[in-house]
Amino acid sequence: MAAEPLHVLIAGAGIGGLCCALALQRRGIRVTVLEQAPELGEVGAGFQVSANGSRCLADVGLSDELPHLATQAAGKQVRLWNTGQTWKLFDLGAESVQKYGFPYYLIYRADLHALMARHARQRQPDAIRLGAKAVGLTQDAEGVEVELEGGERIRGDVLVGADGVHSRIRRAMFGQSDAQFTGCVAWRGLVQRDKLPPHLHANLATNWIGPGAHVIHYPLREGALVNFVGIVERSDWQVESWTERGSVEECMNDFRHWHDDVHRLIQGIDQPYKWALLSRQPMNNWTQGRATLLGDACHSTLPFLAQGAVMALEDGVVLARCLEAHKDDPAAGLLRYQALRMERTSRIVLGSAANAARFHNPLLADAVEAGRYVDREWSEDSVRQRYEWLFSYDATAVDVGSKATAPSAL
């Protein structure tokens, strides 16, 4: 008789968890996604998906629908915080497809999340279980048992902890992890395009840089919305939550000497949110037997390379491919997944942290020095060195067949 297909439990129905579910389903593996919320939803925010991420979305079967909900920006530009002086950074649209084979998308998180959930349920109606908060686990040589809040237990062959930066699965596996406040607070918000002057309607991703702070904004939903993210160095707010409300006045004050265009963006936000940026050292092991972690649960990343969500997409595809290649030994498949992802994700965690100093350099306070600084730090060679290795990565082609050894002791 044919062996039963693997059954993978996934804690967390965010972008990473759902991408992993779709990648597994596409490879004939049954999933149960355990989501603590009583209904599905995502925060009202945008994120950038470079070619290495849109390649993953194509792998899980979303490429036909993505162009209808995502924006393909024409390019990126850098602007100086007080004068508005502008430097073209690089093209994103046709050049991304030509160079890497896949688009550079700007996506409203809720739109992608809804699309992923719909596909997961179409392929397997019981794929997502709501109101199911995973709080612990036990395992043996044959599988994993997840404990839900309330005491219910669910058994599967493998568990993937995709439950975010405050992961309960990580805590159950490895104990509490320490996070250090970076000294930066992030603001986010959405602006209706019709609240902005025409020159801010451009189909570009813009990065404002200044001493001690920076701002990023880009269009969403074919330009109907503009996503705003502002990060400022301050030490009086250390709450790590995407749902903590702030005020327009407080955000304006954090950027009080900045260009009028930045003020126009902030004034157009109906409800800004703020959260403290905490950093965590890369883990040197996130797998135990038949349980592993994915995305922010194991390599939470500061938003200075625009790769945090994309790393979770890559994780999902690589993990699914490893389990497909090691169906007879899922534990070996998880070790192979970890071995393939460890160096890359660690490099991104550290590189993102290093980019904060580049965006906030004190030299940017002086217009003359700022021009020299931007010409040096955002030269073609510098940009290529920082981004080429990110965008050219192919999660669908890395070698998943080799055996992996157990990680070294913590």
Disulfide bonds with the S-S distance in Angstrom:
none
